[in-house]
Amino acid sequence: MELGGRFWLGLLGICVGAVVVGAILFLLFGWAWSAWGFMGAFIVLSAIALGFAYIHDRREQNRRRGIAA
């Protein structure tokens, strides 16, 4: 099986995107830590994670509701 150039470019794009997202999260955590200390940074990142989880859960409930109907 031969992997073409499209596969490798896609993989490279995913890797670059992961590095960019990781750098943004690292900078956000560092900023929150320097502004409010460890506990403040933990609370801010927890609130952001809970927000994303809430949005994901609502979308998943709506998707499953459409399948069940």
N, C-alpha and C positions, 0 to 999 in steps of 0.2 A: 504494500500500500504506500503510495507516494502522497506526501502532503504538499499542496501547492502554495504559491506565494500568497494567495488570499488568506489561507489559514494562518501563515506566519505573521502577516500584517495585522490580522485580527488579534492574534495572541499578543503581539507587541502593543497594540492599542489598549488592550485590557490591562497589561502590565503597567503601562504609563499612566493610565487612569487610576489604578490602584495606588501607585506612588503619589500621585497628586492628591487624592482623597486622604491618604495617610498623612501627608505633610500638612494639609489643612486641619485635620483633627489634632495633630501634634501641636500646631501653632495655637489652635483654639484652647486646648488644654493648658498649654504653657501660659497663655494670656490670662485665663481664668485663675490659674494657680498664683500667678504674680499679683493679681488684683485682689483675690479673696482668700488665698491660702488653699490648702489641700481640700478641706471640707467644702468650701465654696465651689471649687472646681468639680468636685465629685457631684455635688447637687446640680450644678448647671448641666453637666454631661448626662446625668441620670434623667433630668427633665427633658433634654433633647431626645434621648433614647426612648423615653416613654411616649413622647409626641410621635415619633416615627412608628412605634409599635401600635399606637392608637389608630393612626391613619391606615397602616397595613391591615389591622384587624377589621376595620370598617369596610375596606375594599374587599377583603376576603369574605366577609359576611354577605355583602351585596352580590358577589359572584356566586356564592353557594346558593343564595336565595333564588337567583335566576335559574340555576341548574335544577333545583328541586321543584320549581313551579311548572 
